[in-house]
């Protein structure tokens, strides 16, 4: 009895025994549970709407950064290219420089072939430009083209036939892709900015076609910003001429000694200009320093395109653009010429190439240098560039005025100036004509600014809702411009009045064709656009990561392979004609409802992926049960 009582007391004491840290452990467990609940539960301080608003504000600032970076990069590239080319041509023109430094090298022949490579090669640009842009992507095409311009700068360290001519041909190959990528990029940034401003709209979240006219204001603003910055390249391109070469040039009396008259009576490019324009030769080390500085800026432009410019399309969109087939990509630029809008704008594309090269070569040389001397060439170009840059801001008036104001206003200014230049001839070496020539440079810059911004903005506005066509549209524009530059290169020896007559006739035809286009659009004549084929994907890779489930069974893979085989055996989606915007809506629906790039949309995508995986597992279990029952019946039989 005593032993039983003692055992009961021991059990009672053991039950009542409390470890020294028992209460602390319980408190720690309770604290861990609270922390876990606080971590996994809804955050009281987290405001989803506010975070989404901040996210899209950062996206909009990124778009503005992309536009400024692309504009500054293009401005630096062309400042370096035009500045080096101008200095190179002046040095190579001087007979003393050629004989002393390159006696039997034949620099004149090298320069002719180099200019031929730059001006002739872009003729075939329509054949490869869309393929290059879609293969490399818009951003990488701009980066690669800027690298080719840097290559041209580097070849001037060793001036030989096998360095200068191939690099000039490479520039000719890169001109059309570079400019088509720039035009496409700026317009795409306007579309992206609209999407980030209106991210709550259903058509933006589902990646459908934008409403008509939705992003026109952003296109106008971004194109204006681009040309305001880019036209400063004419100003910076004159720095090597003004700071280095000007002090080595002869006075006007020597340079223009055999030149009798200037202006409209002239034929060719300043006949009689003295073949020795340099007082003394620049030191070789000075030229190397100048080329090194230009090379540094060329590399800086490449870094700007590489680091500061974001992608023009989402990765899924770029894959869709490539997946329509390379044969279709090759054909589509030609088939877009069926669109009456592009056909009627072709004269303006041609005139756009005529007028800028005429300002830099025809007017500046045959009027400016002939009357003022070679030392004042930089002044005319700087005034022209500043005028272009300042007056490019006038295109912002399209936010309130009709879109024809820019093109018609620029055409009117140039028609008046062309009529004046056609009848204006003067004797050579007349510095008193500096004032009138500067006024003409300013007014020509006004016309150029309205023309360039007007054409680019008009193309962006007409095709704002067709983001899969933008590279084709801008390729056609800059290809026609390159053809016009080639014609200007060919006509260098004809009389000045003939050149002005060609410009005037082209401009009048361009104005008439533009009036016809606006009249057809006002009459609601539908454009004839080729259909963009549906993307044909292989269901592999990160583009279809949700469909390519790593946990799927072999039977499911077999079903996917069967589906892929069915897609491969479908009839080829040939490019057929599209007679109205209804097909564009169907195409927007066929492209699928791809989710927007936002925190909320990503969460919805993850939930959808989980549900699809769960459905796949359920189907696999049902299939295994059916196969097991079938095997059981076979065994019993």
NURO-273165 format. One record per atom (N, C-alpha, C): x negated, y negated, z negated. Coordinates in steps of 0.02 Angstrom, whole numbers, plus 50000, padded with zeros to 5 digits. Example, Ala and Ser with C-alpha at 12.3 -4.5 7.8 and 13.67 -1.06 7.14 Angstrom:
<atoms>
493405028449610/493855022549610/493405016549610/493585011249646/493165005349643/493554999849606/
</atoms>
This chain:
<atoms>
499585006050000/500005000050000/499574993850000/499054994049961/498594988449959/498224987550025/498054993250058/497704992850121/498154989850175/498794991950173/499264989150222/499344981750213/499394979550151/499484972450138/498874968550162/498264971350149/497654967950172/497634967450248/497854972650284/497854972350357/498334967150384/498924966550350/499404961450373/499114954550364/498754953350310/498464946750299/497934945050352/497544950350369/497034949050421/497354947250488/497904950950506/498244949250569/498524942250567/498824940450508/499114933650502/498574928350508/497994929650476/497444924750480/497174923950551/497144929750588/496894929450657/497374925550701/498034926550686/498524922850727/498494915350713/498344913650650/498334906550632/497654903350646/497154907450666/496484904650678/496484900150739/496214894350732/496164889350786/495424888150801/495204889150864/494504887850880/494324880550868/493684879250857/493484872350842/493664867350897/493614869350962/493754864751018/494414866251052/494844869751018/495474871751050/495904865951071/496004860951029/496414855251046/496104851151103/495434850851101/495094847151154/495184850551222/495154857451222/495244861051285/495944859951312/496434860151267/497124858951289/497194851951319/496874847051287/496904840251313/496564839651382/495984843351388/495644843151452/496064846151507/496404851851491/496834854951542/497394850351562/497684847151512/498224842451527/497964836751570/497354834251554/497074828751593/496924830751665/496674837051676/496554839451743/497194839851783/497724842251752/498364842651787/498604835751807/498534830951763/498754824151779/498354821251837/497684822451834/497274819851889/497444823151956/497574829651953/497754833152015/498404830652043/498894829551997/499534826852020/499454819852049/499034815852016/498924809052040/498574809052108/498124813952119/497764814352182/498204816852239/498594822052225/499004825052278/499674821652287/499924818352236/500574815352240/500564808852279/501144805852289/501184799452326/500824793952289/500444789952326/500064784452297/500514778352290/500564775952229/501004770152218/500714763952250/500034763452253/499734757352280/499644757652356/499774763352387/499664764152460/500274761652498/500174756652540/500704753952581/500574755952653/500964760752677/500834763452744/500904758252798/501414754152793/501524748952844/500944743952846/500704742152786/500154737352783/499514740252812/499374746652796/498774749852823/498814750552899/499404752052925/499484752652997/499404745853031/499654740652998/499574733953026/498834731953028/498464733452975/497754731952974/497374736053027/497574742253036/497254746553085/497314743653155/497914741453173/498024738753240/497734731753248/497674728153193/497324721753198/496584722853215/496274727953184/495584729553202/495534731753275/496024735453298/496034737553368/496074731553415/496484726653398/496554720653441/495894716753442/495574716053384/494934712653383/494414716553424/494454723153423/494004727153464/494114725953538/494734725053559/494874723653630/494574716853650/494654711853608/494364705253623/493604705753627/493314709653582/492584710753584/492384714053650/492774718853673/492614722253736/492634717353795/493134712953797/493194708153852/492594703353852/492424700853793/491854696153789/491204699653807/491124705953784/490504709553799/490434710953873/490974713153905/490944714553977/490804708154016/491104702553996/490994696254031/490274693854023/490014694053962/489324691853951/488834696453986/488964703053984/488524707754017/488494706554092/489074705554124/489084704154196/488744697554212/488844692554169/488514686054180/487764686654176/487504690454128/486774691254122/486494695154182/486844700454202/486604704454258/486534700154321/487044696154336/487004692154398/486564686054390/486474683454330/485984678054320/485294680554337/485124686454311/484454689354324/484384690954398/484884694154427/484844696354497/484774690354545/485214685454538/485194679754584/484584675354573/484384674454510/483794670354496/483164673454524/483084680054515/482494683454542/482494683554618/483074684954648/483114685254721/482954678454752/483204673054723/483064666454750/482314664854745/482014666054689/481304664554681/480884669054728/481084675254735/480724679854778/480744677654851/481334675654875/481404673654945/481014667254960/481004662454913/480624656354924/479874657754926/479624661854880/478914663554880/478724667254944/479144672054964/478974675955024/479034671955088/479434666555086/479494662255146/478854658355159/478494656555106/477894652455113/477334656555147/477074653855200/476574657355239/475924658155200/475724653155162/475104653655123/475154659155071/475724659655037/475824664954987/475764671855019/476064672655078/476034679155112/475324680955132/474964676155159/474294677755185/473784678755129/473844674955075/473354675455021/473474681754980/474104683054962/474234688554916/474384695154952/474714694755009/474924700855044/474774699955118/474154699955136/473944697855204/474264702155258/474214708655255/474454712955309/475044717255287/475394715155235/475944719155208/476594718255247/476684712455278/477304711155315/477894709655270/477814704555227/478344702855180/478984700555215/478904697055271/479504694755307/479934700655329/479614705755356/479984711655377/480294715255317/479924715555262/480194718655201/480804714855176/480774708255177/481344704155155/481954705255199/481854705655264/482414706855309/482744713655295/482344718755285/482624725355272/482934725655202/482654721955156/482934721655089/483624718455089/483694712855124/484344709555130/484834713955168/484584717655217/485014722255254/485284727655207/484834730255164/485054735455117/485584732955069/485504726755045/485984723854998/486654722555031/486644720255094/487264718055126/487604723355169/487224728255194/487524733255239/487784739255201/487414741455150/487594747555114/488294747455085/488544741755058/489224741855029/489774743655078/489634743755143/490164745455191/490454752355177/490044756955154/490294763755141/490534764555068/490594758955032/490784759354962/491464762354950/491924761754998/492594764454989/492594772054986/492074775155012/492054782455015/491894785654948/491484782254907/491234785454846/491424781754782/491654775554786/491774771654725/492294774854679/492894776754702/493374779854655/493114786354625/492744790254664/492474796554638/491974795154582/491534790254593/491044788554541/491384785954478/491874781554486/492204778654428/492564784054388/492904788654422/493274793754386/492814799254359/492264800354391/491794805454366/491414802754305/491174796654309/490774793854254/491204790354201/491774787754220/492164783454175/491994776154188/492474771754173/492384764654189/491804761554152/491754762854087/491214759954047/490534762354072/490464768954084/489814771654104/489634769554175/490134768154216/489974765554283/489674758554278/489954754354234/489664747654224/488954748154197/488844752754150/488184753654122/487684756054175/487874760854215/487424763454267/487274758154319/487774754254340/487664749054389/487194743654362/487274741754298/486814736854269/486104739654266/486044746254257/485374749354259/485064748954328/485474749354380/485204748754448/484954741654461/485314736754436/485064729754442/484414728954404/484354732054345/483724731754308/483164735154347/483324740554383/482824743954425/482564739154479/483024735254509/482804730454559/482324725354530/482434723154469/481984718454437/481294721654427/481304727954405/480664731254389/480244732254452/480544733054511/480144734254571/479754728054593/479924722254566/479564716154585/478884715654551/478744720054503/478064720354476/477574722854529/477814727054574/477374729854627/477754729354693/477634723754728/478024722154788/477754725954848/478084731454863/477904735454920/478554737654956/478474740055016/479054742355055/479424747855018/479044752654991/479354758454960/479634757054890/479544750954865/479864749054801/480444744254812/480334739154853/480854733954861/481454736454902/481324739754957/481874741755001/482324747054969/482054752454940/482504757354907/482904754354850/482604749854811/482974746754756/483524742154783/483394738754840/483914734554870/484494738854896/484334744554926/484854749154949/485264751754889/484924753154833/485274755354773/485754750054748/485544743754751/486004738254731/486604737954778/486484738854843/487044738954889/487534744554874/487274750354853/487714755854834/488104754254771/487814750554725/488124749354660/488594743254659/488584738954709/488964732754706/489714734054700/489994737954746/490714739154745/490934742954683/490594748454662/490804751654599/490754747154538/490234742854536/490154738454479/490744733554473/490924730454529/491454725554526/492144728754519/492234734554550/492874738054541/492954740254468/492414742454437/492454744354366/492594738254322/492294732654337/492424726554297/493154724454302/493414724154364/494114722154372/494584727054337/494454733554345/494854738554311/494804737854235/494204736654210/494084736254138/494464730354107/494414724554138/494754718754109/495504719654108/495784722454161/496514723654163/496714728854113/496314734154105/496474739254055/496444736453984/495984731753971/495964728653905/496604724753891/496874721453942/497504717953933/498074722753917/498074728453951/498594733453937/498514736253866/497894737653846/497784740153779/497984735053726/497834728653739/498014723553690/498774723253681/499144723853736/499874724053731/500094730053689/499784735853700/499974741853662/499834740953588/499274737753571/499114736853500/499534731353467/499784726653506/500244721653478/500934724753467/501154728853513/501834731753510/501794739253494/501384740953444/501274748053429/501894751553401/502394747853378/502994750953350/503514752653403/503404750153464/503884751453517/503854758853537/504434761553554/504474768653570/504074770453633/504114766153684/503764767753746/503014767353737/502764763653687/502044763453674/501834769753636/502224771753585/502044777653547/502064783953588/502514784253637/502574790253678/502174789653743/501774784353750/501334783553807/501714783653873/502284780353873/502674779853935/502444773753975/502734773054033/502574767354076/502784760854043/502344755754048/502494749354017/503084745954053/503484742254017/504024738354050/503724733354099/504104731754150/503864727154201/503744720254172/503154717554183/502984710854160/502784710554087/502714716154053/502594716053981/501914713153964/501394714954002/500714712853984/500424707554031/500854704254070/500604699354119/500224693554086/500474691154029/500144685453997/499444687353974/499354693453949/498694695653926/498224696353986/498474698654043/498054699254103/497804692354124/498244687454124/498054680654144/497514677954098/497604678754033/497124676053984/496444679553990/496454686253995/495814689853996/495434688754062/495784688354119/495444686854181/495144679854180/495494675054150/495224668254143/494584668254101/494614671854044/494014672154001/493434675254039/493564680554076/493014683754112/492684679054162/493074675454202/492784671254253/492484664854224/492754662454168/492434656754135/491724658454114/491634664454088/490964666454066/490534668554125/490824672454172/490404675054226/490124669554271/490524664454286/490284659354332/489694655354304/489564656054239/488964652854212/488324656254237/488394662054270/487804665354298/487474661054351/487854656954387/487554652354436/487104647154401/487294645254341/486904640354303/486254643454279/486304649254246/485704652354218/485244655254271/485524656754330/485094659354384/484604654154409/484734647754398/484284642454421/483734640854372/483724644054314/483194642654266/482494644354293/482394650254323/481714651554351/481514646454404/481994644354445/481844639454497/481654632754467/482044630554417/481934623854389/481324623654344/481224628854304/480704628654253/480024630954279/480014635054331/479384638154353/479194635754423/479644636454471/479464635754541/479494628454565/479884624354533/479994617554559/479354613454561/478924614354512/478314610354509/477804612554562/477904618054594/477444620454646/477684618754716/478264615454723/478554614054789/478294607454816/478224607154883/478024600954918/478594595854915/478414589754928/478914584354932/479314585154997/479874581455000/480334582155056/480004580355123/479554575355123/479264573155186/478874578855219/478574583055180/478194588755208/478664594455227/479114596155183/479554601955194/480034600755252/480304594655258/480814593055308/480524589155367/479874589755379/479554585555431/479834586855500/479954593155517/480194594855584/480954595755589/481304594455535/482034595155535/482334588555559/482744588755611/482994582655642/483684580555616/484124585355607/484804583655586/485074589255542/485604587755506/485904592255458/486654592455467/486964597255434/487694597455433/488004601155491/488544598355518/488954601855567/488584602955633/488094598855649/487724599655712/487184605055710/487094608055653/486544612755645/486734619755669/486244623555693/486324630555710/485814634655671/486024640255644/485574644255604/485494641455534/484924643155502/484784640955434/484194636155435/484324629755436/483824624455435/483264625655486/483414625055550/482884625855600/482364620255593/481744622155597/481204617155590/480934616555520/481204620155472/480954619755403/480224622055401/479804618155368/479084619555366/478954626355334/478484630155363/478344636855339/477894636855277/477634631055258/477264630455195/477644625755149/477964628555099/478374624455053/478044623854985/477494627354973/477164627254907/476534622954910/476454618554861/475844614654855/475264619254835/475364623154783/474874628054761/475254634354740/474914639854739/475234646154723/475304646954648/475874649354625/475944650754552/475464656154531/475214655554470/474754660654444/475114667354439/474754672654453/475054679254450/475304680954380/474924678754329/475144680154261/475794676554244/475884670554271/476504666854260/477104670554291/477004673154352/477544676854384/477694683354346/477184686554318/477294692554279/477694690954216/477534685354185/477904683354124/478634682054142/478764678554197/479454677054217/479824683654231/479514688154268/479844694454283/479954698654219/479504698154171/479594701854109/480184699054069/480254692454069/480824689454035/481474691654068/481494691454134/482094693654170/482224701054158/481704705054155/481784712154140/482074713154071/481844709254023/482124709753956/482864708153954/483074702953990/483784701253992/484184706654028/483894709754079/484244715154114/484364721054066/483864722754026/483954728153977/484454726053923/484454719753905/484934717353856/485654718053882/485754716653946/486414717653975/486614725053974/486144729553988/486294736653984/486504738653913/486154736053863/486334737653794/487024734953776/487194729053803/487854726253790/488394730953817/488304733153879/488794737753908/488834744353869/488254746653846/488234753153812/488524752953742/488344747753704/488504747653633/489154743753618/489244738053650/489804733753631/490434735053670/490384737853730/490984739153770/491284745953750/491914745853731/492264752053716/492524755353779/492814761253770/493074764953827/493704761553855/493794761953920/494394758953951/495004763453944/494894769853939/495444774653933/495314779253874/495834782153847/495754787353797/495454793553830/495114797753790/494824803853820/495334808153857/495934808753829/496454812753863/496654809553929/496684802853931/496864799453993/496314800254046/495684800054025/495144800954073/495154807954103/495314812854062/495364819654088/495944820154137/496494816954121/497064816954167/496884813654234/496504808154231/496314804654292/495864808954336/495434813054306/494994817354346/495354823554371/495874825654337/496174832154349/496654832254408/496714826754444/497164826854502/496824829754563/496174831254558/495804834254614/495374829054649/494744830954662/494274826154693/494464824554765/494784829154799/495014827554867/495554822254866/496004822554819/496514817354813/496214810654793/495724810854748/495384804654728/495054801354788/494754805454832/494424802754892/494934799654940/495524802654946/496024800354995/496424794354972/496534793854907/497024788954882/496854781654899/496214779454898/496094772454917/496344770954988/496254775555035/496484774355103/497244774355105/497564778755068/498294779255070/498634773455033/498264770154988/498554764254956/498604758355004/498234758655060/498294753255109/498974753255144/499384758455133/500064758355159/500504753255122/500294751455062/500664746555023/500604739655057/501184736855075/501164730555112/500864724955071/500884725455005/500584720154963/499824719854973/499504725754974/498784725854985/498604723755056/498994726155105/498844724355175/498894716755185/499394713655156/499484706455165/498994702355123/498694705355073/498194701755034/497484702755061/497394707155109/496724708355137/496394702055164/496754697655200/496424691355222/496154687255165/496514687155108/496254683555050/495634687055021/495634693755022/495034697355000/494434695455042/494544695155108/493994693455154/493754686355142/494234681755136/494034674755126/493674673955059/493854677855009/493524677454944/492774678954951/492604683754995/491894685155007/491564679755050/491934677055098/491664671755141/491464665655101/491934663155062/491854656455035/491304655954982/491214661154941/490694660754889/490004660954921/489914665454969/489254665855002/489114659755045/489644656855074/489554650755112/489334645055067/489614644755007/489414639454960/488684640054940/488454646254928/487774647354903/487264646854958/487444648855019/486954648855074/487094643355126/487694643555155/487834638755209/487834631555186/488264629855139/488304622955116/487674620755080/487434624855033/486854622854993/486234621855035/486144625955086/485534625355127/485624620355184/486144621255224/486214617255285/486434610155272/486744608955215/486934602155196/486494599555140/486424603555086/486064601255026/485314600755035/484994606555050/484264606555057/484044602255116/484424602455170/484234598655229/484234591155216/484694588755174/484734581555160/484334579555099/484314583855048/484014581954984/483334585054971/483164590355008/482534593754997/482614599954953/482094604154954/482124610454918/482114609454843/481844603854820/481794602754748/482474601454715/482964599454754/483624598054727/484124603754738/483884609354763/484334615054773/484634617354707/484224617654654/484474619954590/485044615654564/485014609154577/485534604554552/486204606054584/486214607254649/486844608754682/487154615254656/486734620354646/486984626754623/487234626254550/486874622654508/487084621854438/487754618154435/487824612854474/488464609154474/489034613654499/488884617554551/489394622154577/489594627354524/489094630254489/489254635254439/489644632454380/489444626554356/489814623454301/490524621854322/490604619454384/491284618054408/491704624354411/491424629754436/491794636154438/491994638354368/491534637754321/491664640154253/492204635854220/492154629454225/492634624954191/493324625654222/493364625754288/494014625854321/494334632754322/493954637954302/494264644454295/494784644454240/494724639954193/495224639354139/495894636954166/495904633954227/496544631654254/497014637354270/496744643454277/497194649054291/497654650454232/497504647754174/497954648654117/498624645254128/498644640754178/499284637554193/499794642554220/499554648454242/500024653554265/500454656254209/500284654754147/500714656754092/501374652954094/501384647154127/501984643054131/502214641854203/501754642054250/501914640554320/501954646854362/502244646554422/502264652454466/501574654854485/501514661254502/500864664154515/500544661754579/500934658754625/500634656454688/500244650054680/500294646754622/499984640154613/499224640654621/498914645854590/498184646454593/497934647354664/498214652254699/497964653754766/498104648054814/498694645454812/498864640054859/498484633654842/498394632154777/498004626254758/497284626754780/496964632654768/496274633554790/496204633254866/496694636154901/496674636054975/496734628855001/497164624954970/497244617954992/496594614054984/496264614854927/495634611354915/495114613354967/495064619754981/494564622055029/494724619955101/495364619755119/495534617555187/495314610355198/495434606055148/495224599055154/494464598555160/494104602355117/493374602055119/493094604855184/493394610155211/493154613055274/493254608155332/493804604555332/493914599555384/493394593955379/493224591955318/492724586655308/492044589155331/491854595255312/491194597955331/491134599055406/491704600455439/491674601755511/491484595555551/491664589855525/491514583655562/490934579755533/490644582155478/490124578255444/489434580855464/489054576755497/488354578155511/487934572155490/487304573355473/486894567955445/486164569155465/485744564155463/485024565255474/484714568655414/484144571655424/483814575255369/483474570455322/483314572955263/482944569255212/483264562555195/483884562955172/484264557055151/484494557955079/484074556255029/484264557154959/484884553154939/485064548054977/485654544054958/486304548054966/486284553654998/486884557855004/486984562454943/486584561654891/486634565954833/487334565554802/487614559554794/488274558754764/488824562454801/488914561154866/489434564854903/489334572354902/488714574754906/488594581954905/488774585054837/488634581454783/488824583954717/489584584154709/489934579254737/490664579254734/490944585254772/490664586554831/490894592354870/490744598854832/490174599254799/490014605254759/490524606254703/490714600754670/491204601254616/491884603554643/492104600554698/492754602454726/492744609454755/492184611454784/492144618354809/492164623354751/491844621554696/491894625654636/492604626154610/492974620654614/493684620854595/494064625854638/493964625654703/494314630354747/494104637554735/493444638654724/493204645354709/493504648154645/493534643954593/493814646254529/494544648254537/494934644154572/495644645754581/495724651954625/495294652754674/495334658554718/495164665054681/494594665154647/494364671254613/494854673354558/495014668654514/495464670454459/496164672054486/496374668454539/497034669654567/497104676554597/496614678754636/496654685354668/496624690954615/496144690554569/496074695854519/496684696154474/496944690354454/497544690254412/498144692954450/498204691054513/498774693454553/498764701054559/498184703954572/498144711354576/498324714554509/498074711654454/498254714354389/498994713854374/499304708454395/500024707454382/500434712154426/500244712954489/500634717254534/500604724554514/500044726654485/499954733754468/499854734654393/500144730254353/500044730554280/500324736954250/500864739554279/501184745554251/500904751954281/500414751454325/500134757254360/499404758254341/499294760054278/498594760354254/498194765954289/498534770954316/498174776254351/497974774154421/498184768254444/498004765854512/497504760154511/497334757454453/496944751354450/496264752054484/495924757754474/495264758554505/495314758654581/495844761554609/495934761454681/496064754354706/496474750554670/496654743754692/496044739254693/495664739254638/495084734854635/494514737254681/494494743654695/494014746054744/494164743254813/494794743254833/494984740554898/494824733054901/494974729454848/494844722254846/494094720754857/493674723854817/492964722254821/492634725454882/492924730554911/492664733254973/492764728355030/493364725455035/493484720355086/493034714255074/492914712555012/492464707054996/491754708655019/491544714855009/490874716855032/490824716655108/491364718555143/491354717955216/491274710755238/491614706155203/491544699055220/490834696655209/490514698855155/489824696855142/489364699555197/489504705555221/489114708355276/489184704055339/489794701555353/489904697255411/489514690755404/489514687955343/489124681755331/488384683055343/488144688855323/487444690655336/487294690955411/487784693455450/487674694055522/487694687355559/488104682755534/488214676655573/487714671055556/487174672655520/486714667455496/486434663155553/486424665755615/486114661955669/486594657955712/487254658455699/487734654855742/487804647655720/488084643155762/488164636155743/488614635255681/488484629855645/488844628555584/489594627455596/489774624155651/490484623055665/490844629655678/490494634455707/490804641055717/490924644455650/490444643955605/490544646955539/491144643855503/491174637155505/491724633755471/492394635555504/492394636255570/493014638055604/493254644955583/492784649655575/492974656355553/493264656055482/492954652355438/493214651655370/493904648455371/493994643255411/494644639755412/495194644255440/495044647955494/495544652455523/495714658055474/495214660855441/495354666155392/495784663655335/495644657655311/496034654855256/496754653455276/496864650955336/497554649655359/497944656155367/497614661255395/497944667855401/498094670755332/497624669855285/497724672455217/498324669155184/498394662555193/498964658955163/499624661355194/499634662355260/500244664755293/500424671855269/499934676155265/500064683055243/500294683155170/500004678855129/500224678655060/500954676255055/501134671355097/501824669055098/502304674655118/502094678655168/502504684355188/502584689355130/502044690555094/502084695355038/502564692954984/502504686654965/502964683954914/503684684054938/503784682855003/504464682955029/504754690055026/504344695055043/504594701955039/504734704054967/504304701854921/504424703454851/505064700054826/505174693854847/505794690454827/506404693854857/506324696954916/506884700554947/506954707654921/506554709454871/506584716054839/506424721654888/505934720354932/505704725654977/505224730054937/505394736354931/504994740754888/504344742754923/503784742454885/503144744354915/503104751854927/502684753654974/502604760654994/501964763354961/502044766354903/501474768754864/501404776254871/500784778654875/500694785954874/500814788754804/501084794754801/501184797854736/500524800354708/500424799254643/499834801954609/500004809054588/499624814054611/499784821054592/499744822054517/500124827054493/500094828654422/499404831654405/499154830054345/498524833154325/498604840754318/498104844354342/498104851654335/497534853554289/497724855654228/497224857054176/497114864454168/496514866154147/496384872754118/496514872054043/496874876654014/497084875953945/496514877753898/495984873953903/495394875053861/495104868253844/494704868253790/494354862053773/494764857853726/494454852353703/494774848153652/495404844653678/495484844153745/496084840753770/496714844453750/496674851153748/497254855153728/497074859453668/496774856253618/496574859853558/497174862753521/497744859253523/498334861653488/498594868153520/498514868753586/498754874753620/498254880453616/497614878753610/497084883853609/496964885853536/497404889953509/497384891753439/496874897353428/496404896253385/495884901253374/496154907253336/496744906753305/497024912353267/497514916453308/497594914953372/498094918553411/497854925553427/498334929953441/498174936953455/497994937853528/497754943853545/497564945253614/498174945053660/498754947153633/499354947153674/499554940053693/499464935353644/499634928453660/499144925553710/498514927553704/498034925253754/498214927753823/498464933953825/498684936553889/499254932653919/499724930453876/500274926353902/500014919653927/499534916753891/499254910353914/498894911253980/498534916853988/498184918054051/498684918954108/499244922254094/499754922954146/500034916154166/500144911854115/500394905154130/499894901254172/499244902054156/498734898454194/498704900954266/498794907654275/498794910454342/499384907954382/499954907154349/500544904554384/500424897354406/500094893354362/499944886454380/499454886154438/498964890754439/498474890654493/498784892554560/499314896854558/499614899154620/500164894554645/500294889054609/500794884254633/500534880954697/501004878454736/500814874754796/500424868554778/499974866754820/499554860854807/500004854654807/499864850254756/500244844054752/499924838954798/500164838954860/499894834154909/500164827254894/499784822254916/499994815354905/500554813754955/501154812354929/501714810654971/501914803454958/502304800755001/502474793754996/503004792654944/502944786954911/503414785254859/503764778754880/504424778954879/504794773254906/505074768754851/504984770254789/505274766054738/504974767354670/505134763154622/504864763954555/505174769654516/505724772954544/506014778454507/505524784154499/505114785354553/504624790654549/504104789154495/503954782654486/503504780854432/503774782754364/504444782054354/504734784054291/504694791554282/504834795354337/504784802554333/504074804554315/503584801054346/502894802754333/502714801254261/502994795854233/502874794354163/503154799654117/503754802554137/504034807754096/503644814254105/503404815554167/503024821754179/502364821654141/502094815954131/501444815554097/501494817954025/502104818553998/502194821153930/502174815553879/502474816953823/502504811953769/501894812753725/501334809953747/500724810253707/500754805053653/500534806753595/500624802553536/500144796753536/500354791353503/499924785453498/499384786553446/498854782653452/498274783453410/498354779253347/498754781653300/498884778153238/498884783053181/498804780753118/498804785353061/499444789353056/500014786053064/500654789553059/500724794753114/500524792853175/500584797553231/500124803453222/499524802253194/499064807853183/499344812753132/499674810053081/499974814553032/500524818653063/500924815353106/501454819053140/501154824453185/500584822953217/500264827853260/500004833853221/499724832553161/499474838053119/500054842453097/500614839253076/501194843253056/501454847453114/501474844453173/501704848353231/501244854153246/500594852953238/500124858353251/500214864053201/500324862353138/500434867553087/501064871553103/501604867953123/502224871553138/502134876153198/501754873953248/501634878253306/501224884453287/500734883453244/500354889253222/500784894153182/501224891453141/501674895753102/502144899553149/502414896153199/502834899653248/502444905053284/501804903553301/501404908653336/501304914853292/501174913753226/501094919453181/501734923453175/502304920053172/502944923653167/503064927753230/502914924853289/502994928653351/502534934753352/501924933853326/501454939453325/501714945053280/501984943253222/502254948453177/502834952053209/503294948253242/503854951553276/503604956253330/503104954053368/502834958253421/502514964653393/502144963953338/501844969853307/502374974753283/502934972053253/503474976453231/503784980153290/503894976653345/504174979853404/503704985253431/503064983653435/502584988553459/502544994553413/502584993453346/502574998953299/503175003453307/503775000353316/504375004353326/504335008353390/504055005253444/503995008853507/503525014753501/502955013753465/502485019253456/502795024953415/503215022953364/503545028053324/504025032153365/504395028953410/504865032753452/504485037353500/503915034953526/503525039153570/503255045253534/503025044353471/502765050053433/503315055153417/503915052653400/504465057353385/504675061153447/504635057753506/504805061153568/504275066353585/
</atoms>
